Amino acid sequence: MSEYLTVSGRTHTGLVRENNEDALILADLSRASSIRDNFAWHRSQIGENGLLLAIADGMGGANGGGDASDMTVNLLYDYLQRLDRIDSAGLHDAIVFTNETVFAKAEANAELKGMGATLTAMVVNNGTALIAHIGDTRAYLLRGDDIIRLTKDHSLVQSLVDAGVMTAADAETSNKRNILLSAIGHSGKLEPDLATIDLEPEDQLLICSDGRSGPVRDFEVKNVLKLMLTTEEKCERFIQIANERGGSDNVTVIVVRYHRDNFVEVTEEMPSTKRFPNELF
């Protein structure tokens, strides 16, 4: 039985900000190869150590946001690709190490003081997805007609929702929704949220920065993922919606379709980078 993915990722600066402080990565952990730019990868086999998919959204400092997000995905990848076996414990340790390293750099450089990054990372292998999460980047699963948010924001408004002080609908539009309670690099210690899900054929997964999750509601996530489009076209659609609604933030999305098949042609090389102009929208 072959296990493979169709996966695309795309990042866009948006219409307001000058710099893109989001970072994304697709990495084949079996072959120590990765890509950190817009990509489209079709019908590709999963190696024995799995595929890493991750988005980090940077913040803080003079140039700290971009540095923090780049460091986060690079450190995470470097740590994981050295492991003989990747499980939840290994993913946890990789994030703890990444956090300590980003925090130490921020403490050592006055211009980067306070820099940090949110992170949602996923390792897909052997019919499962290991998920780790810090901040307000998000992961979703579409299975059949059901859309499931796999992560919970580490934010002030989410804590108010959990306490019954605010409704989920009010949280989505609150002017306090960007106040984070936890992020990579904000303190020397953190504990990421971890989860493992068993995948079923034709499951779709979405990882996104808050530039997507702010303008696009959860029911719209379901609507886009159910469209008869390629994963690449779905990424483009999410970015188009965010920009049509103001484009006030960087927006980054990865869309995955999971397959299992007895008879399938697969490719084993990493995809080539595909660049998209910011002027597209």
DRENLUMDREN-53843 format. One record per residue: residue in one letter; chain; x, y, z of N, C-alpha, C in turn. Coordinates in steps of 0.2 Angstrom, whole numbers, plus 2048, in hexadecimal, padded with zeros to 3 digits. Last residue first. Example, Ala and Ser with C-alpha at 12.3 -4.5 7.8 and 13.67 -1.06 7.14 Angstrom:
2
residuo/cadena/neast/nnorth/nup/caeast/canorth/caup/ceast/cnorth/cup
s/A/840/7F5/823/844/7FB/824/840/800/827
a/A/842/7E4/827/83E/7EA/827/842/7F0/827
This chain:
281
residuo/cadena/neast/nnorth/nup/caeast/canorth/caup/ceast/cnorth/cup
f/A/7F3/8C8/7DE/7ED/8CA/7E0/7ED/8D2/7E0
l/A/800/8C7/7D9/7FB/8C3/7D6/7F4/8C5/7D8
e/A/80B/8CE/7DE/806/8D2/7DA/800/8CD/7D7
n/A/814/8C5/7E3/80F/8C8/7E7/80A/8CC/7E4
p/A/816/8B6/7D8/816/8BD/7D9/812/8C0/7DE
f/A/81C/8A7/7DD/816/8AA/7DB/817/8B2/7DD
r/A/826/899/7D9/826/89F/7DC/81F/8A3/7D9
k/A/82A/889/7DE/826/88D/7D9/824/893/7DC
t/A/837/87D/7DF/834/883/7E1/830/887/7DC
s/A/834/86C/7DB/838/872/7DA/834/878/7DD
p/A/833/85F/7E8/830/863/7E3/835/869/7E1
m/A/83E/852/7EA/83B/858/7ED/838/85C/7E7
e/A/83B/841/7E3/83F/847/7E4/83B/84D/7E7
e/A/832/837/7E2/836/837/7E8/83A/83D/7E9
t/A/822/833/7DC/828/836/7DB/82C/837/7E2
v/A/818/825/7D7/81A/82A/7DC/821/82D/7DA
e/A/809/81D/7D2/810/81F/7D0/812/825/7D5
v/A/800/810/7DA/801/817/7D9/808/819/7D7
f/A/7F7/805/7E1/7FA/806/7DB/7FA/80D/7D9
n/A/7F1/806/7ED/7F5/800/7EC/7F9/801/7E5
d/A/7F1/815/7F7/7EF/811/7F1/7F4/80B/7F0
r/A/7ED/823/800/7F0/81C/801/7ED/818/7FB
h/A/7F0/834/803/7ED/82F/7FF/7F1/828/801
y/A/7EB/845/808/7EE/83F/809/7EB/839/805
r/A/7EF/855/803/7EA/850/802/7EE/849/803
v/A/7F2/865/80A/7F4/85E/809/7EE/85A/808
v/A/7F7/875/80A/7F2/871/809/7F4/86A/807
i/A/7FD/883/813/7FF/87D/810/7F9/878/810
v/A/7FF/895/812/7FB/88F/813/7FE/889/810
t/A/800/8A5/818/804/89F/816/7FF/899/817
v/A/800/8B7/818/7FC/8B1/818/800/8AB/815
n/A/803/8C6/820/806/8C1/81C/801/8BB/81D
d/A/7F4/8D1/821/7FA/8CD/824/7FD/8C8/81F
s/A/7EA/8D7/81A/7EE/8DB/81F/7F4/8D7/822
g/A/7E1/8D5/80F/7E8/8D3/80F/7ED/8D6/814
g/A/7D4/8D8/80D/7D8/8DD/810/7DF/8DB/80F
r/A/7CD/8CE/807/7CA/8D0/80D/7CF/8D5/811
e/A/7D5/8C9/7FD/7CE/8CD/7FB/7CB/8D0/801
n/A/7DE/8C2/804/7E0/8C9/801/7DA/8CD/7FF
a/A/7D7/8B7/808/7DA/8BB/80D/7DC/8C2/80A
i/A/7D4/8B2/7FB/7CE/8B4/800/7D1/8B9/805
q/A/7E1/8AF/7F6/7DC/8B3/7F3/7D7/8B6/7F7
i/A/7E5/8A5/7FF/7E8/8AB/7FF/7E4/8B1/7FB
f/A/7DB/89B/7FC/7DC/89D/802/7DF/8A4/803
r/A/7DF/899/7EE/7D8/89B/7F0/7D8/89E/7F7
e/A/7EC/894/7EF/7EB/89A/7EB/7E4/89D/7ED
c/A/7E9/887/7F5/7ED/88C/7F8/7EC/893/7F5
k/A/7E1/882/7EA/7DE/883/7F1/7E2/888/7F5
e/A/7EB/880/7E1/7E5/885/7DF/7E2/886/7E6
e/A/7F2/876/7E7/7F5/87C/7E5/7F0/882/7E4
t/A/7E9/86B/7E7/7EC/86E/7EE/7EF/875/7EC
t/A/7DD/86E/7DB/7E3/86B/7DD/7E5/86E/7E4
l/A/7CB/86D/7DE/7D1/871/7DC/7D7/86D/7DE
m/A/7BC/86D/7E1/7C0/868/7DD/7C6/86C/7D9
l/A/7BB/871/7F3/7BB/873/7EC/7BF/86E/7E7
k/A/7BD/86E/800/7B9/86A/7FC/7B8/86B/7F5
l/A/7C5/879/804/7C8/872/804/7C4/86D/800
v/A/7BB/883/804/7C1/883/800/7C4/87C/7FF
n/A/7B2/87F/80F/7B0/880/808/7B6/880/803
k/A/7BB/87E/81A/7B8/878/817/7B5/879/810
v/A/7BE/88C/81B/7C3/887/81A/7C0/881/817
e/A/7B1/891/81E/7B4/892/817/7BA/88E/816
f/A/7B0/88D/82B/7AB/88A/826/7AE/88B/81F
d/A/7BA/895/831/7BB/88E/831/7B6/88A/82B
r/A/7BE/8A4/827/7BB/8A0/82D/7BB/899/82C
v/A/7CB/8AE/823/7C7/8A9/821/7C4/8A4/827
p/A/7D2/8B8/82A/7CD/8BA/825/7C8/8B5/823
g/A/7DA/8B0/833/7D6/8B6/835/7D1/8B8/830
s/A/7E0/8A6/82D/7DB/8A4/831/7D7/8AA/834
r/A/7EA/8AC/825/7E4/8A8/822/7DF/8A8/827
g/A/7F2/8B2/82E/7F0/8B6/829/7EA/8B3/825
d/A/7F6/8A8/837/7F0/8AB/839/7EE/8B0/833
s/A/7FA/89A/82B/7FC/89F/830/7F5/8A3/832
c/A/7F6/888/82A/7F5/88F/828/7F8/894/82E
i/A/7F3/879/823/7F7/87C/828/7F7/884/826
l/A/7E7/86C/820/7E9/873/81F/7ED/876/825
l/A/7E4/85D/818/7E6/860/81E/7E8/867/81C
q/A/7D8/850/814/7DC/856/812/7DE/85A/818
d/A/7D6/83F/810/7D7/844/815/7DA/84A/812
e/A/7D8/835/807/7D5/83B/805/7D4/840/80A
p/A/7D9/828/813/7DA/82A/80C/7D5/830/80A
e/A/7DD/82E/824/7D9/82A/81F/7DA/82C/818
l/A/7E8/82E/832/7E6/831/82B/7E2/82C/827
d/A/7E8/832/843/7E8/82C/83D/7E5/82F/837
i/A/7F1/83E/84B/7EB/83C/848/7EC/836/843
t/A/7F7/845/85A/7F9/840/854/7F2/83E/852
a/A/7FE/854/861/7F9/84F/860/7FB/84A/85A
l/A/803/860/86D/805/85B/868/7FF/856/867
d/A/808/871/870/803/86C/870/805/867/86B
p/A/818/873/878/814/874/873/80E/86F/874
e/A/81E/87D/885/81B/876/884/816/876/87E
l/A/82D/886/889/826/885/887/824/87E/886
k/A/839/891/88E/836/88B/88F/82F/88B/88C
g/A/83E/89E/88D/842/899/88C/83F/892/88C
s/A/832/8A7/882/835/8A5/888/83A/89F/887
h/A/830/8AA/874/82E/8AF/879/830/8AD/880
g/A/834/89F/86C/839/8A5/86D/837/8AA/872
i/A/824/89C/866/82B/89A/865/82F/8A0/867
a/A/817/8A1/871/81A/8A1/86A/821/89E/86B
s/A/808/8A5/87A/80E/8A0/879/810/8A1/872
l/A/7FE/8AE/87A/800/8AC/880/806/8A7/880
l/A/7FB/8BC/86F/7FD/8B5/870/7FF/8B4/877
i/A/7EF/8C5/868/7F4/8C5/86E/7F5/8BE/86F
n/A/7E7/8C6/85D/7EE/8C5/85B/7F2/8C5/862
r/A/7DA/8C9/862/7DB/8C2/860/7E3/8C1/85E
k/A/7D5/8D5/866/7DA/8D2/86A/7DD/8CB/868
n/A/7CB/8D9/85E/7D1/8DC/85D/7D7/8DA/861
s/A/7C1/8CB/859/7C4/8CF/85E/7CA/8D2/85C
t/A/7BC/8C2/850/7BC/8C8/84E/7BF/8CD/853
e/A/7BD/8B5/856/7C0/8B6/84F/7C0/8BD/84D
a/A/7B7/8B7/862/7BE/8B6/862/7C1/8B8/85B
d/A/7A9/8B6/85F/7AC/8BD/861/7B4/8BD/860
a/A/7A9/8A9/85C/7A7/8AD/857/7AA/8B4/858
a/A/7AB/8A3/869/7B0/8A2/863/7AF/8A7/85E
t/A/7A8/8AF/876/7A6/8AA/871/7AB/8A9/86C
m/A/7AF/8B1/886/7AE/8B3/87F/7AC/8AE/87B
v/A/7AF/8AB/892/7AE/8B2/892/7AD/8B5/88B
g/A/7B2/89D/893/7AB/89F/892/7AA/8A6/892
a/A/7BF/89A/893/7BD/89C/899/7B5/89D/899
d/A/7C1/898/885/7C2/892/88A/7BF/893/891
v/A/7C1/8A5/882/7BC/8A1/87F/7BC/89B/884
l/A/7CC/8AA/888/7C6/8AD/88A/7C0/8A8/888
s/A/7D6/8A3/881/7D5/8A2/888/7CF/8A4/88B
q/A/7D4/8A9/874/7D2/8A1/875/7D2/8A0/87D
v/A/7D9/8B5/877/7D2/8B5/875/7D0/8AD/876
l/A/7E6/8B3/879/7E2/8B6/87E/7DB/8B4/87D
s/A/7EC/8A3/872/7EB/8AA/872/7E7/8AD/878
h/A/7F0/897/86B/7F3/899/871/7F2/8A1/871
d/A/7E3/88E/863/7E7/894/863/7EA/895/86A
k/A/7E4/87D/860/7E1/882/863/7E6/888/864
t/A/7E2/872/852/7E6/876/856/7E2/87B/85A
l/A/7DA/86C/849/7DE/868/84C/7E2/86B/852
r/A/7C9/86E/844/7CF/872/846/7D3/86D/84B
i/A/7C1/865/838/7C3/865/83F/7CA/869/83F
i/A/7B3/863/82D/7B9/867/82E/7BB/867/836
d/A/7AC/856/825/7AD/858/82B/7B4/85C/82B
d/A/7A9/84E/81A/7A5/855/81A/7A7/859/821
g/A/7B8/847/818/7B1/847/816/7AE/84E/816
r/A/7C2/851/822/7C0/849/821/7B9/849/81F
l/A/7CE/85C/824/7C7/85B/820/7C7/854/81F
l/A/7D6/864/831/7D5/85E/82D/7CE/85E/82A
y/A/7E2/871/834/7DB/86F/833/7DB/868/830
a/A/7EC/87C/83E/7EB/876/83A/7E4/873/83A
r/A/7F3/88C/840/7EE/887/841/7EF/881/83C
t/A/7FB/899/84A/7FB/895/844/7F6/88F/845
d/A/7FC/89D/857/7F5/89D/854/7F6/89C/84D
g/A/806/893/863/803/89A/860/7FD/899/85D
i/A/80B/884/85E/80D/889/863/80A/88F/85F
h/A/80B/872/85B/808/879/85A/80A/87D/860
a/A/80C/863/852/80E/867/857/80C/86E/856
i/A/807/853/84D/805/85A/84C/808/85E/852
l/A/808/846/842/80A/848/848/80A/850/848
a/A/7FE/83C/839/800/842/839/802/844/840
t/A/7FF/82B/832/7FE/830/837/800/837/836
g/A/803/822/828/7FC/823/829/7FA/827/82F
n/A/811/824/828/80E/81D/82A/807/81E/82C
n/A/812/835/82A/815/82F/829/811/829/82C
v/A/814/846/82C/810/841/829/814/83B/828
v/A/815/853/838/819/84D/835/815/848/833
m/A/813/864/839/810/85D/838/815/859/835
a/A/811/873/843/815/86E/83F/812/867/83F
t/A/80F/884/845/80C/87D/845/80F/879/840
l/A/814/891/84F/816/88C/84B/811/886/84B
t/A/819/8A3/851/815/89D/852/817/897/84D
a/A/828/8AA/857/824/8A7/851/81F/8A3/854
g/A/832/8B9/85C/82F/8B2/85D/82B/8B0/857
m/A/83B/8C6/864/839/8C2/85E/836/8BB/860
g/A/840/8CC/86F/838/8CB/86F/836/8C8/868
k/A/84E/8D3/867/84A/8D2/86E/843/8D1/86D
l/A/855/8D6/85D/851/8D0/85C/84D/8CF/862
e/A/85E/8E0/861/859/8E1/85B/854/8DC/85A
a/A/865/8DA/86A/860/8DE/86D/85B/8E0/867
n/A/869/8C9/86C/869/8CE/867/863/8D3/869
a/A/867/8BF/875/86E/8C1/874/86E/8C7/86F
e/A/85A/8BC/875/85C/8BF/87B/863/8C2/87A
a/A/858/8B6/869/855/8BD/86A/858/8C0/870
k/A/860/8AB/86A/862/8B0/866/85F/8B6/867
a/A/858/8A4/874/85F/8A6/876/861/8AB/871
f/A/84C/8A2/86D/84C/8A6/873/853/8A9/874
v/A/851/899/863/84E/89F/861/84E/8A4/867
t/A/854/88E/86C/859/891/868/857/898/865
e/A/849/88B/872/84E/88D/876/853/890/872
n/A/841/887/867/83F/88C/86B/845/88F/86F
t/A/848/87B/863/847/881/85E/845/887/862
f/A/846/873/86E/84D/875/86C/84D/87B/867
v/A/838/871/86D/83C/874/873/843/877/872
i/A/837/86B/861/834/872/862/837/875/868
a/A/83E/85F/863/840/863/85E/83E/86A/85F
d/A/836/859/86D/83D/85B/86E/840/860/869
h/A/82B/856/865/82B/85B/86B/831/85D/86D
l/A/830/84D/85C/82D/854/85A/82D/859/860
g/A/833/843/865/838/846/861/836/84D/85E
a/A/826/83F/86A/82C/842/86E/831/845/86B
s/A/820/83B/85E/81D/841/862/823/844/867
d/A/82D/836/853/827/835/857/825/83B/85A
i/A/839/830/848/835/837/84A/82E/835/84D
r/A/849/82A/849/841/828/849/83E/82E/84C
d/A/855/830/848/854/829/845/84D/828/844
l/A/857/841/844/854/83C/849/854/836/845
r/A/85A/84C/83C/860/848/83F/85D/842/843
q/A/84F/852/839/852/84E/833/858/84A/836
l/A/84C/859/844/848/853/842/84C/84F/83D
y/A/855/864/844/855/860/84A/851/859/847
d/A/852/86A/838/859/868/839/859/863/83F
y/A/845/86E/83A/847/869/834/84D/866/836
l/A/846/878/844/842/872/845/844/86C/840
l/A/84E/881/83E/851/87D/844/84D/877/845
n/A/846/886/834/84C/883/832/84F/87F/838
v/A/83B/88B/83A/83A/885/836/841/882/834
t/A/841/895/843/83D/890/845/83C/88A/841
m/A/848/89D/83A/84C/899/83F/848/893/841
d/A/83D/8A3/834/842/89F/830/846/89B/834
s/A/837/8AA/83F/833/8A5/83B/838/8A0/837
a/A/841/8B2/843/83F/8AD/848/83B/8A8/844
d/A/844/8BB/838/849/8B7/83B/846/8B1/83F
g/A/837/8C1/837/83A/8BD/831/83F/8B8/834
g/A/837/8C8/843/832/8C3/841/834/8BE/83C
g/A/842/8D0/845/842/8CA/849/83D/8C5/846
n/A/847/8DC/841/847/8D7/83C/845/8D0/83F
a/A/844/8E2/84E/845/8E6/848/844/8E1/842
g/A/837/8D9/857/83D/8DB/856/83E/8DF/84F
g/A/829/8CE/852/82D/8D1/856/834/8D3/854
m/A/825/8BE/84A/823/8C4/84D/829/8C7/851
g/A/820/8B1/83E/824/8B5/842/822/8BC/845
d/A/819/8A2/83C/817/8A9/83B/81B/8AD/840
a/A/81C/893/834/81E/897/83A/81C/89E/838
i/A/817/883/82F/816/88A/82E/818/88E/834
a/A/81B/873/828/81B/878/82D/81A/87F/82B
l/A/81E/862/826/81A/868/823/819/86D/829
l/A/828/854/823/827/85A/827/823/860/823
l/A/825/843/820/826/84A/81D/824/84F/822
g/A/82E/834/824/829/839/823/82A/83F/820
n/A/838/82A/825/837/82F/82A/832/834/82A
e/A/835/824/818/835/820/81F/834/825/825
g/A/82C/82F/80D/832/82B/80F/831/828/816
i/A/81E/82E/803/821/830/80A/826/82C/80C
q/A/81D/833/7F2/81D/82E/7F7/820/831/7FE
s/A/812/83E/7EA/819/83D/7EC/819/838/7F2
r/A/808/846/7E2/809/83F/7E2/810/83C/7E4
h/A/810/855/7E1/80B/851/7DF/80C/84A/7DF
w/A/813/865/7E8/816/85E/7E7/810/859/7E6
a/A/817/875/7E7/812/871/7E5/815/86A/7E4
f/A/81C/884/7F0/81D/87E/7ED/817/87A/7EB
n/A/825/892/7F6/81F/88F/7F3/820/889/7EF
d/A/832/88C/801/82F/891/7FD/828/88E/7FA
r/A/83B/883/806/839/888/80A/836/88E/806
i/A/83E/871/806/83D/877/802/839/87C/807
s/A/84A/864/808/845/868/80A/844/86E/805
s/A/852/855/80D/850/85A/808/84A/85E/80A
a/A/855/849/814/858/84F/816/858/854/810
r/A/84E/83D/812/853/83F/80D/857/846/80E
s/A/844/83C/81B/848/836/81A/84E/838/815
l/A/83D/848/81C/842/847/821/846/840/820
d/A/83A/854/811/83A/84D/811/840/84B/816
a/A/831/862/814/837/85F/815/836/857/815
l/A/82B/872/812/829/86B/811/830/868/810
i/A/827/881/81B/82C/87C/819/829/875/817
l/A/826/893/81D/823/88C/81C/829/887/81A
a/A/824/8A2/826/828/89D/823/825/897/822
d/A/820/8B4/826/81E/8AD/827/823/8A8/823
e/A/823/8C1/824/826/8BE/829/824/8B7/82B
n/A/825/8CA/816/822/8C4/818/826/8C1/81E
n/A/823/8DC/816/827/8D6/817/823/8D0/819
e/A/819/8E6/815/81F/8E6/810/823/8E0/810
r/A/807/8E4/816/80E/8E3/819/814/8E3/814
v/A/7FC/8E4/80D/7FE/8E9/811/805/8E9/814
l/A/7F9/8D8/806/7F9/8DF/803/7FB/8E5/807
g/A/804/8CA/807/7FE/8CD/808/7FE/8D4/805
t/A/80E/8C1/805/810/8C7/809/809/8CA/80B
h/A/80C/8B0/805/80B/8B6/802/80B/8BC/807
t/A/80F/89E/802/810/8A4/806/80F/8AB/802
r/A/80A/88E/800/80B/894/7FD/80B/899/802
g/A/80B/87C/7FB/80B/882/800/80D/888/7FD
s/A/803/86C/7F9/806/873/7F6/806/878/7FC
v/A/803/85B/7F6/804/860/7FA/806/867/7F7
t/A/7FE/84B/7F6/7FE/850/7F2/7FE/857/7F6
l/A/807/83C/7FC/803/843/7FD/803/847/7F7
y/A/805/82B/800/808/831/7FD/804/837/7FE
e/A/808/81A/802/806/820/805/809/826/802
s/A/804/80A/7FB/808/811/7FA/804/816/7FE
m/A/804/7FA/800/800/800/800/804/806/800
